[in-house]
């Protein structure tokens, strides 16, 4: 575990409160069977997920002592219900879960007791690590709950937002490449184990698109028969396409010669300049083959986001610099509330002139999710290590990602068949 900077007790409490406010907003309005929903491999029952968030915070902030001994839960039997490492996913619909009122009461009791411990022990750096872990874990689940509402065609969740104009953003940028240190540096700030630690790589010169692939660009591939022609797909991708009988992107439907898409429980026309979203890695790769392009490697993506032309050794925390994200620099949670055109957020351009490398949509990369050299897992052992080797890496965050989570070194990861994620892609020239 790295040495963590020491935020104030008030700052830690605010992080936990902000995450909980967002969680409760996401489940507000659910009724009857929506609390469990259909049994799908890509979602959790919202009622279970809510209880899991309380359990996780209680486990790491309250129940584990300095000697890692684990005390009893405030809810008898909670471990058998909510420990995601031990409760198989397919069984979560069948558990004897507390009702909504009981689940919310458990969350409130945990949160109150965590604040009591914060007031008592909040200066302990080891505990501060776990308070931050729990706040960020809940923010990740809040993003996943947003995916769930889209997947299940529930109404759009309420969220703070504002209108953002945009437009197109076209062309490539020449990126010089060179020696580079991939990954996070140990500067005292919180990072996850899969970002550790910075290590030397060599990046060859390359050309990268200024913006992600748009709806209009992807629609050309669909309209040209891209889903019908096997030559654009590798064997695994074609098998996925055939198994799903996929003829177009998820949620797309043609009406009167025009493409429409489902957005939560409503249908709307595609906006040409918005980034492509809800495509999996196989679909992104097929488009690249059709267009004569390729996905960037992780090292290329991070080099383009973090370095400054002519200033070797400089590595920014965000594409625009080291200041925290704002509504002008990135479309993250609390900004627009949905995708915006790829020309928006010009103030967030990288030093190379690349737009929206953080926010709007996650971006698939070419690489499998693997540990960095010398990887040592953090106390939350299930976060990264079980997924090495069979997931692909995504970078950059989306419009539902918390600003407190994201940075240039952040690594997201999903299996290459997942289309429910708010993911698109940016390409490089061959």
C-alpha positions as CSV (number, residue, x, y, z in Angstrom):
1,X,0.0,0.0,0.0
2,X,1.4,3.4,-0.9
3,X,1.6,6.3,1.6
4,X,-1.7,8.2,1.3
5,X,-2.0,11.9,1.6
6,X,-3.9,13.1,4.6
7,X,-7.2,14.7,3.7
8,X,-9.2,16.3,6.5
9,X,-11.9,14.4,8.3
10,X,-14.5,16.8,6.8
11,X,-13.2,16.1,3.3
12,X,-13.4,12.3,3.8
13,X,-16.9,12.6,5.2
14,X,-17.9,14.8,2.2
15,X,-16.6,12.2,-0.2
16,X,-18.7,9.5,1.4
17,X,-21.7,11.7,1.5
18,X,-21.4,12.7,-2.1
19,X,-21.2,9.1,-3.2
20,X,-24.2,8.1,-1.0
21,X,-26.3,11.0,-2.3
22,X,-25.7,9.8,-5.8
23,X,-26.5,6.2,-5.0
24,X,-29.8,7.2,-3.4
25,X,-30.7,9.4,-6.3
26,X,-30.1,6.4,-8.7
27,X,-32.5,4.2,-6.8
28,X,-35.1,6.9,-6.2
29,X,-38.4,6.1,-7.9
30,X,-37.8,2.3,-8.3
31,X,-41.0,0.4,-7.6
32,X,-42.1,-3.2,-7.1
33,X,-40.2,-5.6,-9.3
34,X,-37.7,-3.0,-10.4
35,X,-35.8,-3.5,-7.2
36,X,-34.8,-7.0,-8.4
37,X,-35.3,-6.7,-12.1
38,X,-34.6,-9.6,-14.6
39,X,-31.8,-12.1,-14.0
40,X,-29.0,-10.9,-16.3
41,X,-25.3,-11.7,-16.3
42,X,-24.3,-8.0,-16.8
43,X,-26.4,-6.4,-14.0
44,X,-26.9,-6.8,-10.3
45,X,-30.4,-6.6,-8.6
46,X,-30.5,-3.0,-7.5
47,X,-31.7,-4.0,-4.0
48,X,-28.7,-6.3,-3.6
49,X,-26.3,-3.7,-5.0
50,X,-27.6,-1.2,-2.5
51,X,-27.0,-3.5,0.4
52,X,-23.6,-4.5,-0.9
53,X,-22.5,-0.8,-0.8
54,X,-23.4,-0.7,2.9
55,X,-21.6,-4.0,3.6
56,X,-18.5,-2.9,1.8
57,X,-18.2,0.4,3.7
58,X,-18.9,-1.4,7.0
59,X,-16.4,-4.2,6.3
60,X,-13.4,-1.9,5.3
61,X,-14.1,1.1,7.6
62,X,-15.5,-0.5,10.7
63,X,-15.0,-4.2,11.0
64,X,-11.4,-4.8,10.1
65,X,-9.0,-4.0,13.0
66,X,-5.3,-3.0,12.9
67,X,-4.5,-6.7,13.0
68,X,-7.0,-7.4,10.2
69,X,-9.3,-9.3,12.6
70,X,-12.9,-8.9,11.4
71,X,-15.7,-8.0,13.9
72,X,-19.4,-8.8,13.6
73,X,-21.7,-6.8,11.2
74,X,-24.4,-4.4,12.3
75,X,-26.7,-6.7,10.3
76,X,-26.6,-10.4,11.3
77,X,-25.9,-12.6,8.3
78,X,-24.7,-9.7,6.1
79,X,-21.6,-11.6,4.9
80,X,-23.7,-14.4,3.4
81,X,-25.7,-11.8,1.5
82,X,-23.4,-9.1,0.3
83,X,-19.8,-10.4,0.0
84,X,-19.4,-10.2,-3.8
85,X,-16.3,-12.4,-3.7
86,X,-18.2,-15.2,-2.1
87,X,-21.9,-14.8,-3.2
88,X,-22.2,-16.1,-6.8
89,X,-23.7,-13.5,-9.2
90,X,-26.5,-15.8,-10.4
91,X,-27.8,-16.4,-6.8
92,X,-28.3,-12.8,-5.9
93,X,-31.9,-12.8,-7.1
94,X,-32.7,-15.7,-4.8
95,X,-31.3,-14.5,-1.5
96,X,-33.6,-13.6,1.4
97,X,-32.6,-9.9,1.2
98,X,-34.0,-7.3,3.6
99,X,-36.8,-5.2,2.1
100,X,-36.1,-1.7,0.8
101,X,-36.8,0.0,4.1
102,X,-34.5,-2.4,6.0
103,X,-31.7,-2.1,3.4
104,X,-31.8,1.7,3.6
105,X,-31.8,1.6,7.4
106,X,-28.7,-0.6,7.2
107,X,-26.9,1.9,4.9
108,X,-27.8,4.8,7.2
109,X,-26.6,3.0,10.3
110,X,-23.3,2.1,8.7
111,X,-22.9,5.7,7.4
112,X,-23.5,7.1,10.9
113,X,-21.1,4.7,12.6
114,X,-18.4,5.5,10.0
115,X,-18.7,9.2,10.7
116,X,-18.3,8.4,14.4
117,X,-15.1,6.5,13.6
118,X,-13.9,9.3,11.4
119,X,-14.3,11.8,14.2
120,X,-12.4,9.4,16.5
121,X,-9.7,8.0,14.3
122,X,-9.7,10.0,11.1
123,X,-6.1,11.1,11.3
124,X,-4.8,7.5,10.9
125,X,-3.4,7.3,7.4
126,X,-4.2,3.6,7.1
127,X,-7.9,4.2,7.9
128,X,-7.9,7.2,5.5
129,X,-7.0,4.8,2.7
130,X,-10.1,2.7,3.4
131,X,-12.4,5.7,3.8
132,X,-11.3,6.8,0.3
133,X,-11.5,3.3,-1.1
134,X,-15.2,3.1,0.1
135,X,-16.2,6.4,-1.3
136,X,-14.6,5.6,-4.7
137,X,-16.0,2.1,-4.7
138,X,-19.5,3.5,-4.2
139,X,-18.9,6.0,-7.1
140,X,-18.0,3.1,-9.4
141,X,-21.1,1.2,-8.4
142,X,-23.2,4.4,-9.0
143,X,-21.8,4.5,-12.6
144,X,-22.7,0.8,-12.9
145,X,-26.2,1.5,-11.6
146,X,-26.6,4.1,-14.3
147,X,-25.7,1.3,-16.8
148,X,-28.3,-0.9,-15.2
149,X,-31.0,1.7,-15.6
150,X,-30.1,2.0,-19.3
151,X,-29.9,-1.8,-19.8
152,X,-33.3,-2.3,-18.1
153,X,-35.0,0.6,-19.9
154,X,-35.8,2.3,-16.6
155,X,-36.4,6.1,-16.7
156,X,-33.4,8.4,-16.9
157,X,-32.0,9.0,-13.4
158,X,-32.2,12.5,-12.0
159,X,-28.8,14.2,-12.0
160,X,-27.2,17.6,-11.9
161,X,-26.5,18.8,-15.5
162,X,-26.2,21.7,-17.8
163,X,-26.5,22.2,-21.6
164,X,-23.1,22.0,-23.5
165,X,-22.7,23.0,-27.1
166,X,-20.3,21.3,-29.4
167,X,-20.0,20.2,-33.0
168,X,-17.5,18.2,-34.9
169,X,-13.8,17.6,-34.2
170,X,-12.0,15.9,-37.1
171,X,-8.5,14.9,-38.2
172,X,-5.4,13.3,-36.8
173,X,-2.6,14.6,-34.7
174,X,1.0,13.6,-35.2
175,X,2.5,12.4,-31.9
176,X,6.2,12.2,-31.6
177,X,6.5,9.3,-29.2
178,X,9.7,8.5,-27.2
179,X,10.7,7.2,-23.8
180,X,7.8,7.3,-21.4
181,X,6.9,6.2,-17.9
182,X,3.5,4.3,-18.0
183,X,1.5,4.2,-14.9
184,X,1.1,6.2,-11.6
185,X,3.9,7.7,-9.6
186,X,3.9,7.3,-5.8
187,X,3.2,11.0,-4.9
188,X,1.0,10.2,-1.9
189,X,-2.4,10.4,-3.7
190,X,-4.8,7.5,-3.8
191,X,-4.4,5.2,-6.8
192,X,-5.6,1.6,-7.3
193,X,-3.2,-1.3,-7.4
194,X,-3.5,-1.9,-11.2
195,X,-2.0,1.6,-11.8
196,X,1.1,0.8,-9.8
197,X,3.7,1.7,-10.6
198,X,5.2,3.9,-13.2
199,X,7.7,2.0,-15.4
200,X,9.7,2.8,-18.5
201,X,8.3,2.0,-22.0
202,X,9.2,3.3,-25.5
203,X,6.4,4.7,-27.6
204,X,7.0,4.9,-31.4
205,X,5.7,7.9,-33.3
206,X,2.0,7.6,-34.2
207,X,-1.0,9.5,-35.4
208,X,-4.2,9.6,-33.3
209,X,-7.7,11.0,-34.0
210,X,-8.5,14.2,-32.3
211,X,-11.8,12.9,-31.1
212,X,-13.6,9.6,-30.7
213,X,-15.5,7.9,-33.5
214,X,-19.0,9.5,-33.9
215,X,-22.4,8.2,-34.6
216,X,-22.3,9.4,-38.2
217,X,-18.9,7.7,-38.8
218,X,-20.1,4.4,-37.3
219,X,-23.4,4.5,-39.2
220,X,-21.5,4.5,-42.4
221,X,-20.0,1.1,-41.5
222,X,-23.5,-0.2,-40.5
223,X,-25.1,1.0,-43.7
224,X,-22.2,-0.4,-45.8
225,X,-23.1,-3.9,-44.5
226,X,-20.4,-4.0,-41.8
227,X,-22.3,-6.4,-39.6
228,X,-23.0,-8.8,-42.5
229,X,-19.4,-9.1,-43.9
230,X,-17.2,-11.5,-42.0
231,X,-14.0,-10.0,-43.5
232,X,-14.2,-7.1,-41.0
233,X,-14.3,-9.4,-37.9
234,X,-11.8,-11.7,-36.4
235,X,-12.9,-15.2,-35.5
236,X,-13.9,-14.4,-31.9
237,X,-15.7,-11.2,-33.0
238,X,-17.6,-13.0,-35.7
239,X,-18.7,-15.8,-33.4
240,X,-19.9,-13.1,-30.9
241,X,-21.8,-11.3,-33.7
242,X,-23.4,-14.6,-34.9
243,X,-24.3,-15.7,-31.4
244,X,-26.0,-12.4,-30.6
245,X,-27.5,-12.1,-34.1
246,X,-26.2,-8.5,-34.0
247,X,-27.1,-6.5,-37.1
248,X,-26.5,-3.0,-35.7
249,X,-25.3,-1.4,-32.5
250,X,-27.1,-2.0,-29.3
251,X,-30.3,0.1,-28.9
252,X,-30.3,1.2,-32.5
253,X,-33.4,0.9,-34.7
254,X,-34.0,2.1,-38.2
255,X,-37.2,4.0,-38.9
256,X,-38.1,5.7,-42.2
257,X,-34.5,5.3,-43.4
258,X,-33.1,7.0,-40.3
259,X,-31.4,5.5,-37.2
260,X,-32.9,6.0,-33.8
261,X,-31.6,4.7,-30.4
262,X,-33.1,3.9,-27.1
263,X,-32.0,6.3,-24.3
264,X,-33.2,4.8,-21.0
265,X,-36.9,4.4,-21.5
266,X,-37.2,6.8,-24.5
267,X,-36.3,6.7,-28.2
268,X,-34.5,9.6,-29.9
269,X,-32.8,10.4,-33.2
270,X,-29.0,9.9,-33.4
271,X,-27.0,13.1,-33.2
272,X,-24.3,12.8,-35.9
273,X,-21.5,14.5,-33.9
274,X,-22.0,12.7,-30.6
275,X,-19.5,9.9,-29.9
276,X,-20.4,6.3,-30.6
277,X,-21.4,4.6,-27.4
278,X,-22.5,1.1,-26.4
279,X,-20.1,-0.7,-28.7
280,X,-18.0,-3.5,-27.5
281,X,-14.3,-4.2,-28.3
282,X,-15.3,-6.5,-31.2
283,X,-17.4,-3.9,-32.8
284,X,-14.7,-1.3,-32.4
285,X,-12.2,-3.6,-34.0
286,X,-14.5,-4.4,-36.9
287,X,-15.0,-0.7,-37.6
288,X,-11.2,-0.1,-37.5
289,X,-10.6,-2.9,-40.1
290,X,-13.3,-1.4,-42.3
291,X,-11.9,2.1,-42.0
292,X,-8.2,1.1,-42.3
293,X,-7.5,2.3,-38.7
294,X,-6.5,0.7,-35.4
295,X,-7.1,1.1,-31.7
296,X,-4.4,2.7,-29.6
297,X,-2.3,0.7,-27.1
298,X,-2.5,1.7,-23.5
299,X,0.9,3.3,-23.7
300,X,0.0,5.3,-26.7
301,X,-3.3,6.5,-25.1
302,X,-1.6,7.6,-21.9
303,X,1.3,9.2,-23.7
304,X,-1.1,11.3,-25.8
305,X,-3.1,12.3,-22.7
306,X,-0.3,13.1,-20.4
307,X,2.8,14.3,-22.2
308,X,3.7,17.8,-23.5
309,X,5.4,18.2,-26.9
310,X,9.1,19.3,-26.6
311,X,9.1,18.8,-22.8
312,X,10.3,15.3,-22.1
313,X,9.8,14.2,-18.5
314,X,6.6,16.2,-18.0
315,X,3.6,14.1,-17.2
316,X,0.3,15.6,-16.5
317,X,-2.4,14.2,-14.2
318,X,-5.1,15.2,-16.6
319,X,-4.9,16.0,-20.4
320,X,-5.2,19.7,-19.7
321,X,-2.8,19.9,-16.8
322,X,-2.9,19.2,-13.1
323,X,-6.0,21.1,-12.0
324,X,-9.1,19.1,-11.1
325,X,-11.7,18.5,-13.8
326,X,-14.3,21.2,-14.3
327,X,-17.4,21.5,-16.4
328,X,-15.3,23.3,-19.0
329,X,-12.6,20.7,-19.3
330,X,-14.5,17.4,-19.1
331,X,-18.0,15.9,-19.4
332,X,-18.0,13.8,-16.3
333,X,-20.8,13.1,-13.8
334,X,-22.6,16.3,-12.8
335,X,-21.8,18.1,-16.1
336,X,-24.1,17.4,-19.0
337,X,-25.7,14.2,-17.7
338,X,-25.4,12.5,-21.1
339,X,-23.1,12.4,-24.1
340,X,-22.3,15.7,-25.8
341,X,-20.9,16.3,-29.3
342,X,-17.2,15.5,-29.8
343,X,-16.3,19.1,-30.3
344,X,-17.4,20.1,-26.8
345,X,-15.0,20.8,-23.9
346,X,-12.2,22.4,-25.9
347,X,-10.6,23.7,-22.7
348,X,-9.8,20.1,-21.8
349,X,-7.6,19.4,-24.8
350,X,-4.4,17.6,-24.3
351,X,-1.1,19.3,-25.0
352,X,-1.2,17.5,-28.4
353,X,-4.6,18.9,-29.2
354,X,-6.7,15.8,-28.5
355,X,-10.2,16.4,-27.3
356,X,-12.3,14.6,-24.6
357,X,-9.6,12.1,-23.6
358,X,-11.3,12.3,-20.3
359,X,-15.1,12.3,-20.0
360,X,-18.0,11.7,-22.4
361,X,-17.3,8.0,-23.3
362,X,-14.9,5.4,-22.2
363,X,-12.4,4.5,-24.9
364,X,-11.4,0.9,-25.8
365,X,-7.7,0.2,-26.2
366,X,-6.0,-2.6,-28.0
367,X,-4.5,-4.2,-24.9
368,X,-5.5,-7.0,-22.6
369,X,-5.7,-6.0,-18.9
370,X,-2.5,-7.2,-17.4
371,X,-0.5,-6.3,-14.2
372,X,2.3,-3.8,-14.4
373,X,5.8,-5.1,-13.6
374,X,6.2,-5.8,-9.9
375,X,2.4,-5.8,-9.3
376,X,1.4,-6.2,-5.6
377,X,-2.3,-6.4,-4.9
378,X,-3.9,-4.0,-2.4
379,X,-5.9,-5.1,0.5
380,X,-9.1,-5.2,-1.6
381,X,-7.7,-8.3,-3.4
382,X,-10.7,-8.8,-5.7
383,X,-10.5,-5.5,-7.4
384,X,-7.9,-6.2,-10.1
385,X,-6.1,-9.5,-9.8
386,X,-9.0,-11.9,-10.7
387,X,-9.5,-10.1,-14.0
388,X,-6.0,-10.0,-15.5
389,X,-5.7,-11.7,-18.9
390,X,-9.4,-11.9,-20.0
391,X,-10.5,-8.3,-20.0
392,X,-9.7,-5.4,-22.3
393,X,-8.5,-2.0,-21.0
394,X,-10.6,1.1,-21.4
395,X,-9.3,4.6,-20.7
396,X,-10.7,8.1,-20.1
397,X,-14.0,7.9,-18.2
398,X,-17.5,8.8,-19.4
399,X,-20.3,11.3,-18.7
400,X,-21.3,9.0,-15.7
401,X,-17.8,8.8,-14.2
402,X,-17.1,10.7,-11.0
403,X,-14.4,13.4,-11.3
404,X,-12.9,12.1,-8.1
405,X,-12.2,8.8,-9.7
406,X,-10.6,9.6,-13.0
407,X,-7.0,10.6,-14.1
408,X,-4.7,9.9,-17.0
409,X,-3.4,6.7,-15.4
410,X,-6.8,5.2,-14.5
411,X,-7.4,1.8,-16.1
412,X,-11.0,0.5,-16.5
413,X,-11.5,-3.1,-17.8
414,X,-14.3,-5.2,-19.3
415,X,-14.6,-8.3,-21.3
416,X,-14.5,-7.6,-25.1
417,X,-18.2,-8.6,-25.5
418,X,-19.7,-6.0,-23.2
419,X,-22.0,-3.5,-24.9
420,X,-23.8,-2.1,-21.9
421,X,-20.9,0.0,-20.8
422,X,-20.8,3.7,-21.8
423,X,-17.9,3.0,-24.1
424,X,-16.8,4.2,-27.5
425,X,-13.4,4.3,-29.1
426,X,-10.7,6.6,-30.6
427,X,-8.5,5.4,-33.3
428,X,-5.0,5.7,-34.7
429,X,-3.7,5.6,-38.2
430,X,-2.1,2.3,-39.3
